[in-house]
Amino acid sequence: MKNLKLHWQIFIAMFLGCSIGYYFQIIGTDNVFYKIISSFGTIFIRLLKMIIIPLIFTSIITGVSSIKDNSQLGRLGFKTLLYYTFTSLFAIIIGLTFTNLIQPGLGINLGDEKVFDASKLSKPGSPAEILIRMIPLNPIQAASSGDMLGVIFFAIFLGISISRLNSEHQSTLTNIFNALFQAIMKMTEIIIMLAPIGVLGLITKAIANSGFEIFTAVAKYIFTITIGLSLHIFVVLPIFLFLFTKINPIKHFKAMASAMATAFSTSSSSATLPVTMKCIRENVGVSKKTTSFVLPMGATVNMDGTALYECAGVIFISQVLGIDLSISQQITIVITALLASIGAAGIPSAGLVMIFIVTQAVGFKDEDVALIIGTMLAVDRPLDMFRTMVNITSDSIGAAIIAKSEGETLYKNVQ
């Protein structure tokens, strides 16, 4: 199994989970072996949740504080952040719209799950209250109580402040947070390696309690996410590129073909970054100054595919639980998905880790969503591959648009 790629391990675990779960559905779940196997899923979910706050905190600080001088924080920085914000927001709105229209989670029966009490959900009331709630009175308390909006706001504010310190203090803090971020990323990689065991436990529990009906919804869920990602990468982003550069988007896709293929195969924006930078420099013709600023930032803070996935995933979960989310709650999802995508580290399945942030923002508890997220995890690999390709494509188009606005000549080597 060690030499088998992770997605194949997950598929095998999914098959075994279906078989074992069906067996326990026949003989009953009042069994010590069922309890042991199903506990694997619970442990895996707890491991994922354990690293959420450290991961998002260090990731955001590392990304934001990488803007090292005031000139970069000026014109180039403004253009970059404006582009990343708008494209991520477009992606989230696409995810929100398609999930509400298609309703992939509607009518799904989770077997032994209790009827969800909608009164447990957070009710922010108004957009103004959402913005107020973003500013924590106590960042440490916000972290311990799971107030993710507060944690994200504080991390962004701290990252900006670090970037404005004198060089000695800036270097010290940047090195500390970079080291912490690398350590947390390593922890995340180790936990993701345990995904097959977690999937085995979660799928066993899902099948034992509700049979195979839930996978009908997952098929509609996959379709919904795929349609949303396809619209964003093949329609929205090319429109952005054409509007601001007057360049045929096909030229850009040709120039970025190897980076897109690498992103699809590795499911990692960070692992793809060297290939992305090479394509942008050599094929698109973006200058070193623009490339070295826009792309590393993008690999950390611009996650269009992840933002779309997180938003659509939480709406899907609410539909499975039979909850009609209010407008204010959906606004909370949009804002949280936008901010959480900033902290989604560019490693495989990081978006799945971050989805807990968005579920917590509207008041879903671990026990309410663990089974559903476990089922989502079982089919996450192909979706992760696709959304990573969307992420790096958005980064590269952003670099091209910003370079063009700076007067650079592009696509000289692409026919």
LUMGU-455976 format. One record per residue (C-alpha): x, y, z; residue number from 1. Coordinates in nm, 3 decimals, padded with zeros to 5 digits. Layout:
@xx = X; yy = Y; zz = Z; titi = NUM
...
//
This chain:
@xx = 00.000; yy = 00.000; zz = 00.000; titi = 1
@xx = 00.294; yy = 00.235; zz = 00.066; titi = 2
@xx = 00.377; yy = 00.270; zz = -00.307; titi = 3
@xx = 00.011; yy = 00.310; zz = -00.404; titi = 4
@xx = -00.096; yy = 00.670; zz = -00.468; titi = 5
@xx = -00.313; yy = 00.823; zz = -00.199; titi = 6
@xx = -00.625; yy = 00.857; zz = -00.415; titi = 7
@xx = -00.613; yy = 00.486; zz = -00.499; titi = 8
@xx = -00.573; yy = 00.406; zz = -00.129; titi = 9
@xx = -00.881; yy = 00.619; zz = -00.058; titi = 10
@xx = -01.081; yy = 00.445; zz = -00.333; titi = 11
@xx = -00.984; yy = 00.104; zz = -00.190; titi = 12
@xx = -01.077; yy = 00.220; zz = 00.161; titi = 13
@xx = -01.408; yy = 00.346; zz = 00.025; titi = 14
@xx = -01.482; yy = 00.005; zz = -00.133; titi = 15
@xx = -01.387; yy = -00.178; zz = 00.186; titi = 16
@xx = -01.595; yy = 00.065; zz = 00.390; titi = 17
@xx = -01.897; yy = -00.003; zz = 00.168; titi = 18
@xx = -01.851; yy = -00.379; zz = 00.206; titi = 19
@xx = -01.794; yy = -00.373; zz = 00.582; titi = 20
@xx = -02.073; yy = -00.118; zz = 00.634; titi = 21
@xx = -02.319; yy = -00.334; zz = 00.439; titi = 22
@xx = -02.220; yy = -00.633; zz = 00.654; titi = 23
@xx = -02.289; yy = -00.437; zz = 00.973; titi = 24
@xx = -02.616; yy = -00.310; zz = 00.827; titi = 25
@xx = -02.725; yy = -00.675; zz = 00.806; titi = 26
@xx = -02.599; yy = -00.798; zz = 01.145; titi = 27
@xx = -02.648; yy = -00.472; zz = 01.337; titi = 28
@xx = -02.419; yy = -00.205; zz = 01.477; titi = 29
@xx = -02.426; yy = -00.318; zz = 01.840; titi = 30
@xx = -02.089; yy = -00.480; zz = 01.786; titi = 31
@xx = -01.744; yy = -00.410; zz = 01.930; titi = 32
@xx = -01.575; yy = -00.442; zz = 01.589; titi = 33
@xx = -01.815; yy = -00.188; zz = 01.437; titi = 34
@xx = -01.739; yy = 00.055; zz = 01.720; titi = 35
@xx = -01.363; yy = 00.014; zz = 01.669; titi = 36
@xx = -01.381; yy = 00.061; zz = 01.291; titi = 37
@xx = -01.621; yy = 00.356; zz = 01.308; titi = 38
@xx = -01.394; yy = 00.520; zz = 01.567; titi = 39
@xx = -01.124; yy = 00.547; zz = 01.297; titi = 40
@xx = -01.342; yy = 00.807; zz = 01.123; titi = 41
@xx = -01.402; yy = 00.999; zz = 01.445; titi = 42
@xx = -01.028; yy = 01.008; zz = 01.520; titi = 43
@xx = -00.948; yy = 01.125; zz = 01.168; titi = 44
@xx = -01.203; yy = 01.408; zz = 01.188; titi = 45
@xx = -01.060; yy = 01.515; zz = 01.526; titi = 46
@xx = -00.708; yy = 01.520; zz = 01.379; titi = 47
@xx = -00.828; yy = 01.742; zz = 01.094; titi = 48
@xx = -00.998; yy = 01.979; zz = 01.336; titi = 49
@xx = -00.692; yy = 01.986; zz = 01.562; titi = 50
@xx = -00.481; yy = 02.159; zz = 01.297; titi = 51
@xx = -00.741; yy = 02.403; zz = 01.161; titi = 52
@xx = -00.654; yy = 02.707; zz = 01.372; titi = 53
@xx = -00.272; yy = 02.661; zz = 01.357; titi = 54
@xx = -00.290; yy = 02.599; zz = 00.982; titi = 55
@xx = -00.506; yy = 02.896; zz = 00.893; titi = 56
@xx = -00.326; yy = 03.129; zz = 01.137; titi = 57
@xx = 00.027; yy = 03.055; zz = 01.015; titi = 58
@xx = -00.076; yy = 03.030; zz = 00.650; titi = 59
@xx = -00.244; yy = 03.371; zz = 00.642; titi = 60
@xx = 00.038; yy = 03.542; zz = 00.833; titi = 61
@xx = 00.300; yy = 03.387; zz = 00.604; titi = 62
@xx = 00.115; yy = 03.493; zz = 00.290; titi = 63
@xx = 00.026; yy = 03.846; zz = 00.397; titi = 64
@xx = 00.362; yy = 03.925; zz = 00.559; titi = 65
@xx = 00.544; yy = 03.816; zz = 00.241; titi = 66
@xx = 00.457; yy = 04.159; zz = 00.098; titi = 67
@xx = 00.781; yy = 04.298; zz = 00.233; titi = 68
@xx = 00.806; yy = 04.663; zz = 00.137; titi = 69
@xx = 00.583; yy = 04.963; zz = 00.100; titi = 70
@xx = 00.626; yy = 04.983; zz = -00.277; titi = 71
@xx = 00.492; yy = 04.628; zz = -00.311; titi = 72
@xx = 00.211; yy = 04.713; zz = -00.074; titi = 73
@xx = 00.127; yy = 04.999; zz = -00.307; titi = 74
@xx = 00.011; yy = 04.975; zz = -00.666; titi = 75
@xx = 00.112; yy = 04.613; zz = -00.738; titi = 76
@xx = -00.020; yy = 04.487; zz = -00.406; titi = 77
@xx = -00.351; yy = 04.665; zz = -00.448; titi = 78
@xx = -00.405; yy = 04.523; zz = -00.798; titi = 79
@xx = -00.313; yy = 04.172; zz = -00.683; titi = 80
@xx = -00.542; yy = 04.168; zz = -00.379; titi = 81
@xx = -00.826; yy = 04.328; zz = -00.577; titi = 82
@xx = -00.803; yy = 04.061; zz = -00.847; titi = 83
@xx = -00.780; yy = 03.774; zz = -00.597; titi = 84
@xx = -01.077; yy = 03.906; zz = -00.400; titi = 85
@xx = -01.301; yy = 03.951; zz = -00.703; titi = 86
@xx = -01.225; yy = 03.616; zz = -00.867; titi = 87
@xx = -01.269; yy = 03.428; zz = -00.538; titi = 88
@xx = -01.597; yy = 03.611; zz = -00.479; titi = 89
@xx = -01.717; yy = 03.517; zz = -00.828; titi = 90
@xx = -01.626; yy = 03.153; zz = -00.758; titi = 91
@xx = -01.814; yy = 03.155; zz = -00.426; titi = 92
@xx = -02.125; yy = 03.306; zz = -00.587; titi = 93
@xx = -02.113; yy = 03.039; zz = -00.859; titi = 94
@xx = -02.091; yy = 02.765; zz = -00.594; titi = 95
@xx = -02.373; yy = 02.922; zz = -00.392; titi = 96
@xx = -02.597; yy = 02.961; zz = -00.698; titi = 97
@xx = -02.552; yy = 02.612; zz = -00.844; titi = 98
@xx = -02.589; yy = 02.435; zz = -00.510; titi = 99
@xx = -02.911; yy = 02.625; zz = -00.436; titi = 100
@xx = -03.045; yy = 02.553; zz = -00.786; titi = 101
@xx = -02.948; yy = 02.184; zz = -00.817; titi = 102
@xx = -02.993; yy = 02.106; zz = -00.444; titi = 103
@xx = -02.775; yy = 01.789; zz = -00.444; titi = 104
@xx = -02.834; yy = 01.718; zz = -00.074; titi = 105
@xx = -03.212; yy = 01.745; zz = -00.075; titi = 106
@xx = -03.402; yy = 01.447; zz = 00.066; titi = 107
@xx = -03.102; yy = 01.245; zz = 00.183; titi = 108
@xx = -03.166; yy = 01.012; zz = 00.478; titi = 109
@xx = -02.877; yy = 00.960; zz = 00.719; titi = 110
@xx = -03.031; yy = 00.670; zz = 00.903; titi = 111
@xx = -02.959; yy = 00.703; zz = 01.275; titi = 112
@xx = -02.898; yy = 01.078; zz = 01.264; titi = 113
@xx = -03.133; yy = 01.276; zz = 01.488; titi = 114
@xx = -03.349; yy = 01.552; zz = 01.344; titi = 115
@xx = -03.128; yy = 01.859; zz = 01.334; titi = 116
@xx = -03.237; yy = 02.146; zz = 01.556; titi = 117
@xx = -03.219; yy = 02.460; zz = 01.343; titi = 118
@xx = -03.217; yy = 02.676; zz = 01.656; titi = 119
@xx = -02.856; yy = 02.566; zz = 01.715; titi = 120
@xx = -02.741; yy = 02.755; zz = 01.409; titi = 121
@xx = -02.572; yy = 03.091; zz = 01.442; titi = 122
@xx = -02.802; yy = 03.376; zz = 01.344; titi = 123
@xx = -02.585; yy = 03.679; zz = 01.264; titi = 124
@xx = -02.886; yy = 03.898; zz = 01.194; titi = 125
@xx = -02.747; yy = 04.147; zz = 00.942; titi = 126
@xx = -02.439; yy = 04.203; zz = 00.723; titi = 127
@xx = -02.331; yy = 04.480; zz = 00.963; titi = 128
@xx = -02.332; yy = 04.235; zz = 01.254; titi = 129
@xx = -02.128; yy = 03.989; zz = 01.049; titi = 130
@xx = -01.862; yy = 04.257; zz = 00.993; titi = 131
@xx = -01.863; yy = 04.350; zz = 01.362; titi = 132
@xx = -01.829; yy = 03.983; zz = 01.461; titi = 133
@xx = -01.515; yy = 03.959; zz = 01.246; titi = 134
@xx = -01.323; yy = 04.173; zz = 01.500; titi = 135
@xx = -01.249; yy = 03.962; zz = 01.810; titi = 136
@xx = -01.242; yy = 04.115; zz = 02.156; titi = 137
@xx = -00.983; yy = 03.852; zz = 02.253; titi = 138
@xx = -00.797; yy = 03.663; zz = 01.976; titi = 139
@xx = -00.699; yy = 03.378; zz = 02.209; titi = 140
@xx = -01.055; yy = 03.334; zz = 02.325; titi = 141
@xx = -01.169; yy = 03.351; zz = 01.961; titi = 142
@xx = -00.934; yy = 03.064; zz = 01.878; titi = 143
@xx = -01.040; yy = 02.851; zz = 02.174; titi = 144
@xx = -01.412; yy = 02.907; zz = 02.111; titi = 145
@xx = -01.387; yy = 02.838; zz = 01.737; titi = 146
@xx = -01.466; yy = 03.194; zz = 01.624; titi = 147
@xx = -01.296; yy = 03.149; zz = 01.288; titi = 148
@xx = -01.391; yy = 03.488; zz = 01.145; titi = 149
@xx = -01.216; yy = 03.651; zz = 01.441; titi = 150
@xx = -00.907; yy = 03.431; zz = 01.402; titi = 151
@xx = -00.883; yy = 03.505; zz = 01.028; titi = 152
@xx = -00.923; yy = 03.881; zz = 01.079; titi = 153
@xx = -00.655; yy = 03.886; zz = 01.349; titi = 154
@xx = -00.416; yy = 03.679; zz = 01.135; titi = 155
@xx = -00.456; yy = 03.914; zz = 00.838; titi = 156
@xx = -00.408; yy = 04.221; zz = 01.061; titi = 157
@xx = -00.098; yy = 04.069; zz = 01.224; titi = 158
@xx = 00.047; yy = 03.972; zz = 00.885; titi = 159
@xx = 00.006; yy = 04.328; zz = 00.754; titi = 160
@xx = 00.161; yy = 04.468; zz = 01.073; titi = 161
@xx = 00.463; yy = 04.234; zz = 01.046; titi = 162
@xx = 00.521; yy = 04.348; zz = 00.688; titi = 163
@xx = 00.552; yy = 04.707; zz = 00.815; titi = 164
@xx = 00.808; yy = 04.643; zz = 01.091; titi = 165
@xx = 01.176; yy = 04.734; zz = 01.060; titi = 166
@xx = 01.383; yy = 04.478; zz = 00.873; titi = 167
@xx = 01.535; yy = 04.312; zz = 01.182; titi = 168
@xx = 01.205; yy = 04.249; zz = 01.363; titi = 169
@xx = 01.026; yy = 04.167; zz = 01.039; titi = 170
@xx = 01.287; yy = 03.906; zz = 00.949; titi = 171
@xx = 01.271; yy = 03.747; zz = 01.296; titi = 172
@xx = 00.893; yy = 03.715; zz = 01.302; titi = 173
@xx = 00.873; yy = 03.612; zz = 00.936; titi = 174
@xx = 01.124; yy = 03.330; zz = 00.994; titi = 175
@xx = 00.936; yy = 03.213; zz = 01.304; titi = 176
@xx = 00.597; yy = 03.203; zz = 01.129; titi = 177
@xx = 00.746; yy = 03.049; zz = 00.813; titi = 178
@xx = 00.899; yy = 02.772; zz = 01.024; titi = 179
@xx = 00.571; yy = 02.720; zz = 01.210; titi = 180
@xx = 00.381; yy = 02.713; zz = 00.881; titi = 181
@xx = 00.615; yy = 02.450; zz = 00.737; titi = 182
@xx = 00.576; yy = 02.240; zz = 01.053; titi = 183
@xx = 00.196; yy = 02.267; zz = 01.039; titi = 184
@xx = 00.199; yy = 02.180; zz = 00.668; titi = 185
@xx = 00.403; yy = 01.870; zz = 00.751; titi = 186
@xx = 00.148; yy = 01.776; zz = 01.018; titi = 187
@xx = -00.130; yy = 01.827; zz = 00.764; titi = 188
@xx = 00.046; yy = 01.603; zz = 00.512; titi = 189
@xx = 00.084; yy = 01.330; zz = 00.775; titi = 190
@xx = -00.284; yy = 01.355; zz = 00.872; titi = 191
@xx = -00.393; yy = 01.346; zz = 00.505; titi = 192
@xx = -00.185; yy = 01.028; zz = 00.468; titi = 193
@xx = -00.419; yy = 00.874; zz = 00.727; titi = 194
@xx = -00.718; yy = 00.957; zz = 00.505; titi = 195
@xx = -00.770; yy = 00.596; zz = 00.385; titi = 196
@xx = -00.811; yy = 00.477; zz = 00.746; titi = 197
@xx = -01.043; yy = 00.768; zz = 00.821; titi = 198
@xx = -01.248; yy = 00.703; zz = 00.507; titi = 199
@xx = -01.276; yy = 00.336; zz = 00.599; titi = 200
@xx = -01.429; yy = 00.428; zz = 00.936; titi = 201
@xx = -01.653; yy = 00.706; zz = 00.804; titi = 202
@xx = -01.789; yy = 00.511; zz = 00.506; titi = 203
@xx = -01.843; yy = 00.200; zz = 00.719; titi = 204
@xx = -02.057; yy = 00.411; zz = 00.953; titi = 205
@xx = -02.240; yy = 00.581; zz = 00.666; titi = 206
@xx = -02.336; yy = 00.253; zz = 00.496; titi = 207
@xx = -02.415; yy = 00.071; zz = 00.821; titi = 208
@xx = -02.657; yy = 00.347; zz = 00.924; titi = 209
@xx = -02.810; yy = 00.462; zz = 00.596; titi = 210
@xx = -02.725; yy = 00.210; zz = 00.323; titi = 211
@xx = -02.613; yy = 00.319; zz = -00.023; titi = 212
@xx = -02.872; yy = 00.594; zz = -00.069; titi = 213
@xx = -02.630; yy = 00.866; zz = 00.038; titi = 214
@xx = -02.408; yy = 00.803; zz = -00.268; titi = 215
@xx = -02.694; yy = 00.911; zz = -00.494; titi = 216
@xx = -02.660; yy = 01.254; zz = -00.340; titi = 217
@xx = -02.283; yy = 01.241; zz = -00.370; titi = 218
@xx = -02.320; yy = 01.186; zz = -00.745; titi = 219
@xx = -02.533; yy = 01.501; zz = -00.770; titi = 220
@xx = -02.283; yy = 01.677; zz = -00.542; titi = 221
@xx = -01.991; yy = 01.585; zz = -00.772; titi = 222
@xx = -02.192; yy = 01.705; zz = -01.072; titi = 223
@xx = -02.273; yy = 02.035; zz = -00.899; titi = 224
@xx = -01.911; yy = 02.106; zz = -00.801; titi = 225
@xx = -01.782; yy = 02.004; zz = -01.146; titi = 226
@xx = -02.028; yy = 02.229; zz = -01.327; titi = 227
@xx = -01.936; yy = 02.522; zz = -01.100; titi = 228
@xx = -01.560; yy = 02.473; zz = -01.141; titi = 229
@xx = -01.597; yy = 02.430; zz = -01.520; titi = 230
@xx = -01.795; yy = 02.754; zz = -01.550; titi = 231
@xx = -01.532; yy = 02.941; zz = -01.349; titi = 232
@xx = -01.223; yy = 02.811; zz = -01.530; titi = 233
@xx = -01.361; yy = 02.805; zz = -01.885; titi = 234
@xx = -01.595; yy = 03.107; zz = -01.880; titi = 235
@xx = -01.541; yy = 03.352; zz = -01.592; titi = 236
@xx = -01.158; yy = 03.355; zz = -01.585; titi = 237
@xx = -01.121; yy = 03.376; zz = -01.967; titi = 238
@xx = -01.365; yy = 03.671; zz = -01.966; titi = 239
@xx = -01.148; yy = 03.845; zz = -01.704; titi = 240
@xx = -00.838; yy = 03.777; zz = -01.915; titi = 241
@xx = -00.993; yy = 03.905; zz = -02.239; titi = 242
@xx = -01.149; yy = 04.214; zz = -02.081; titi = 243
@xx = -00.822; yy = 04.333; zz = -01.927; titi = 244
@xx = -00.562; yy = 04.213; zz = -02.183; titi = 245
@xx = -00.757; yy = 04.173; zz = -02.513; titi = 246
@xx = -00.571; yy = 03.842; zz = -02.554; titi = 247
@xx = -00.736; yy = 03.522; zz = -02.679; titi = 248
@xx = -00.771; yy = 03.299; zz = -02.370; titi = 249
@xx = -00.674; yy = 02.993; zz = -02.576; titi = 250
@xx = -00.322; yy = 03.136; zz = -02.596; titi = 251
@xx = -00.306; yy = 03.145; zz = -02.218; titi = 252
@xx = -00.428; yy = 02.787; zz = -02.178; titi = 253
@xx = -00.163; yy = 02.673; zz = -02.428; titi = 254
@xx = 00.106; yy = 02.867; zz = -02.242; titi = 255
@xx = 00.001; yy = 02.719; zz = -01.906; titi = 256
@xx = -00.070; yy = 02.361; zz = -02.022; titi = 257
@xx = 00.216; yy = 02.195; zz = -01.831; titi = 258
@xx = 00.137; yy = 02.385; zz = -01.509; titi = 259
@xx = -00.231; yy = 02.295; zz = -01.534; titi = 260
@xx = -00.143; yy = 01.928; zz = -01.590; titi = 261
@xx = 00.094; yy = 01.935; zz = -01.291; titi = 262
@xx = -00.172; yy = 02.094; zz = -01.072; titi = 263
@xx = -00.428; yy = 01.834; zz = -01.178; titi = 264
@xx = -00.195; yy = 01.543; zz = -01.103; titi = 265
@xx = -00.047; yy = 01.670; zz = -00.774; titi = 266
@xx = -00.355; yy = 01.844; zz = -00.624; titi = 267
@xx = -00.109; yy = 02.094; zz = -00.475; titi = 268
@xx = -00.080; yy = 02.463; zz = -00.563; titi = 269
@xx = 00.247; yy = 02.483; zz = -00.369; titi = 270
@xx = 00.400; yy = 02.183; zz = -00.546; titi = 271
@xx = 00.295; yy = 02.330; zz = -00.882; titi = 272
@xx = 00.435; yy = 02.677; zz = -00.806; titi = 273
@xx = 00.780; yy = 02.623; zz = -00.970; titi = 274
@xx = 00.612; yy = 02.498; zz = -01.291; titi = 275
@xx = 00.360; yy = 02.783; zz = -01.281; titi = 276
@xx = 00.638; yy = 03.041; zz = -01.245; titi = 277
@xx = 00.836; yy = 02.883; zz = -01.530; titi = 278
@xx = 00.535; yy = 02.890; zz = -01.764; titi = 279
@xx = 00.446; yy = 03.247; zz = -01.670; titi = 280
@xx = 00.804; yy = 03.370; zz = -01.721; titi = 281
@xx = 00.897; yy = 03.177; zz = -02.036; titi = 282
@xx = 00.565; yy = 03.126; zz = -02.217; titi = 283
@xx = 00.346; yy = 03.417; zz = -02.109; titi = 284
@xx = 00.638; yy = 03.662; zz = -02.082; titi = 285
@xx = 00.558; yy = 03.816; zz = -01.741; titi = 286
@xx = 00.852; yy = 03.995; zz = -01.578; titi = 287
@xx = 01.041; yy = 03.849; zz = -01.282; titi = 288
@xx = 00.921; yy = 04.136; zz = -01.059; titi = 289
@xx = 00.554; yy = 04.066; zz = -01.123; titi = 290
@xx = 00.591; yy = 03.687; zz = -01.124; titi = 291
@xx = 00.781; yy = 03.670; zz = -00.795; titi = 292
@xx = 00.521; yy = 03.885; zz = -00.622; titi = 293
@xx = 00.188; yy = 03.768; zz = -00.767; titi = 294
@xx = 00.236; yy = 03.390; zz = -00.792; titi = 295
@xx = 00.375; yy = 03.307; zz = -00.445; titi = 296
@xx = 00.097; yy = 03.518; zz = -00.295; titi = 297
@xx = -00.153; yy = 03.341; zz = -00.517; titi = 298
@xx = -00.035; yy = 02.994; zz = -00.414; titi = 299
@xx = -00.123; yy = 03.089; zz = -00.055; titi = 300
@xx = -00.414; yy = 03.332; zz = -00.064; titi = 301
@xx = -00.587; yy = 03.291; zz = -00.404; titi = 302
@xx = -00.792; yy = 02.970; zz = -00.396; titi = 303
@xx = -01.089; yy = 03.020; zz = -00.630; titi = 304
@xx = -01.162; yy = 02.648; zz = -00.664; titi = 305
@xx = -01.132; yy = 02.595; zz = -00.290; titi = 306
@xx = -01.359; yy = 02.891; zz = -00.213; titi = 307
@xx = -01.626; yy = 02.759; zz = -00.452; titi = 308
@xx = -01.596; yy = 02.410; zz = -00.302; titi = 309
@xx = -01.621; yy = 02.529; zz = 00.059; titi = 310
@xx = -01.930; yy = 02.737; zz = -00.007; titi = 311
@xx = -02.105; yy = 02.468; zz = -00.212; titi = 312
@xx = -02.005; yy = 02.201; zz = 00.039; titi = 313
@xx = -02.161; yy = 02.380; zz = 00.335; titi = 314
@xx = -02.486; yy = 02.444; zz = 00.143; titi = 315
@xx = -02.486; yy = 02.073; zz = 00.050; titi = 316
@xx = -02.443; yy = 01.979; zz = 00.418; titi = 317
@xx = -02.731; yy = 02.208; zz = 00.520; titi = 318
@xx = -02.952; yy = 02.045; zz = 00.255; titi = 319
@xx = -02.866; yy = 01.695; zz = 00.381; titi = 320
@xx = -02.958; yy = 01.808; zz = 00.733; titi = 321
@xx = -03.283; yy = 01.958; zz = 00.605; titi = 322
@xx = -03.194; yy = 02.317; zz = 00.701; titi = 323
@xx = -03.306; yy = 02.622; zz = 00.506; titi = 324
@xx = -03.033; yy = 02.877; zz = 00.562; titi = 325
@xx = -03.139; yy = 03.240; zz = 00.586; titi = 326
@xx = -02.995; yy = 03.516; zz = 00.369; titi = 327
@xx = -02.779; yy = 03.639; zz = 00.659; titi = 328
@xx = -02.646; yy = 03.286; zz = 00.719; titi = 329
@xx = -02.562; yy = 03.250; zz = 00.349; titi = 330
@xx = -02.384; yy = 03.587; zz = 00.362; titi = 331
@xx = -02.186; yy = 03.448; zz = 00.657; titi = 332
@xx = -02.093; yy = 03.147; zz = 00.440; titi = 333
@xx = -01.980; yy = 03.373; zz = 00.154; titi = 334
@xx = -01.760; yy = 03.589; zz = 00.379; titi = 335
@xx = -01.617; yy = 03.294; zz = 00.572; titi = 336
@xx = -01.548; yy = 03.092; zz = 00.255; titi = 337
@xx = -01.369; yy = 03.393; zz = 00.106; titi = 338
@xx = -01.152; yy = 03.439; zz = 00.416; titi = 339
@xx = -01.101; yy = 03.066; zz = 00.477; titi = 340
@xx = -00.980; yy = 03.016; zz = 00.119; titi = 341
@xx = -00.700; yy = 03.263; zz = 00.202; titi = 342
@xx = -00.581; yy = 03.024; zz = 00.471; titi = 343
@xx = -00.616; yy = 02.706; zz = 00.267; titi = 344
@xx = -00.256; yy = 02.584; zz = 00.235; titi = 345
@xx = -00.158; yy = 02.476; zz = -00.115; titi = 346
@xx = -00.140; yy = 02.106; zz = -00.034; titi = 347
@xx = -00.369; yy = 01.815; zz = -00.128; titi = 348
@xx = -00.715; yy = 01.820; zz = 00.036; titi = 349
@xx = -00.641; yy = 02.132; zz = 00.243; titi = 350
@xx = -00.977; yy = 02.267; zz = 00.127; titi = 351
@xx = -01.147; yy = 01.976; zz = 00.301; titi = 352
@xx = -00.976; yy = 02.075; zz = 00.625; titi = 353
@xx = -01.092; yy = 02.434; zz = 00.581; titi = 354
@xx = -01.455; yy = 02.340; zz = 00.523; titi = 355
@xx = -01.488; yy = 02.295; zz = 00.900; titi = 356
@xx = -01.427; yy = 02.668; zz = 00.939; titi = 357
@xx = -01.730; yy = 02.751; zz = 00.727; titi = 358
@xx = -01.955; yy = 02.492; zz = 00.895; titi = 359
@xx = -01.861; yy = 02.632; zz = 01.236; titi = 360
@xx = -01.932; yy = 02.988; zz = 01.121; titi = 361
@xx = -02.303; yy = 02.903; zz = 01.079; titi = 362
@xx = -02.320; yy = 02.688; zz = 01.391; titi = 363
@xx = -02.293; yy = 02.327; zz = 01.270; titi = 364
@xx = -02.134; yy = 02.100; zz = 01.531; titi = 365
@xx = -01.881; yy = 01.824; zz = 01.466; titi = 366
@xx = -02.126; yy = 01.543; zz = 01.534; titi = 367
@xx = -02.375; yy = 01.691; zz = 01.287; titi = 368
@xx = -02.140; yy = 01.713; zz = 00.990; titi = 369
@xx = -01.871; yy = 01.445; zz = 01.041; titi = 370
@xx = -02.062; yy = 01.169; zz = 00.862; titi = 371
@xx = -02.145; yy = 01.389; zz = 00.563; titi = 372
@xx = -01.792; yy = 01.530; zz = 00.534; titi = 373
@xx = -01.657; yy = 01.175; zz = 00.555; titi = 374
@xx = -01.868; yy = 01.082; zz = 00.253; titi = 375
@xx = -01.749; yy = 01.398; zz = 00.073; titi = 376
@xx = -01.390; yy = 01.298; zz = 00.153; titi = 377
@xx = -01.439; yy = 00.961; zz = -00.016; titi = 378
@xx = -01.493; yy = 01.135; zz = -00.351; titi = 379
@xx = -01.272; yy = 01.436; zz = -00.285; titi = 380
@xx = -00.963; yy = 01.337; zz = -00.484; titi = 381
@xx = -01.091; yy = 01.408; zz = -00.839; titi = 382
@xx = -01.261; yy = 01.726; zz = -00.717; titi = 383
@xx = -00.939; yy = 01.829; zz = -00.540; titi = 384
@xx = -00.744; yy = 01.775; zz = -00.864; titi = 385
@xx = -00.989; yy = 01.992; zz = -01.058; titi = 386
@xx = -01.010; yy = 02.274; zz = -00.804; titi = 387
@xx = -00.629; yy = 02.289; zz = -00.777; titi = 388
@xx = -00.613; yy = 02.336; zz = -01.154; titi = 389
@xx = -00.869; yy = 02.616; zz = -01.117; titi = 390
@xx = -00.658; yy = 02.772; zz = -00.840; titi = 391
@xx = -00.334; yy = 02.792; zz = -01.040; titi = 392
@xx = -00.515; yy = 02.900; zz = -01.357; titi = 393
@xx = -00.662; yy = 03.193; zz = -01.167; titi = 394
@xx = -00.314; yy = 03.276; zz = -01.029; titi = 395
@xx = -00.162; yy = 03.274; zz = -01.378; titi = 396
@xx = -00.439; yy = 03.484; zz = -01.533; titi = 397
@xx = -00.400; yy = 03.729; zz = -01.246; titi = 398
@xx = -00.027; yy = 03.755; zz = -01.318; titi = 399
@xx = -00.098; yy = 03.817; zz = -01.688; titi = 400
@xx = -00.361; yy = 04.085; zz = -01.618; titi = 401
@xx = -00.141; yy = 04.267; zz = -01.367; titi = 402
@xx = 00.163; yy = 04.245; zz = -01.595; titi = 403
@xx = -00.039; yy = 04.390; zz = -01.885; titi = 404
@xx = -00.158; yy = 04.675; zz = -01.662; titi = 405
@xx = 00.209; yy = 04.747; zz = -01.584; titi = 406
@xx = 00.283; yy = 04.784; zz = -01.958; titi = 407
@xx = 00.449; yy = 04.446; zz = -02.016; titi = 408
@xx = 00.431; yy = 04.268; zz = -02.353; titi = 409
@xx = 00.287; yy = 03.917; zz = -02.327; titi = 410
@xx = 00.255; yy = 03.587; zz = -02.519; titi = 411
@xx = 00.540; yy = 03.656; zz = -02.765; titi = 412
@xx = 00.629; yy = 03.285; zz = -02.762; titi = 413
@xx = 00.273; yy = 03.152; zz = -02.799; titi = 414
@xx = 00.096; yy = 03.126; zz = -03.134; titi = 415
//
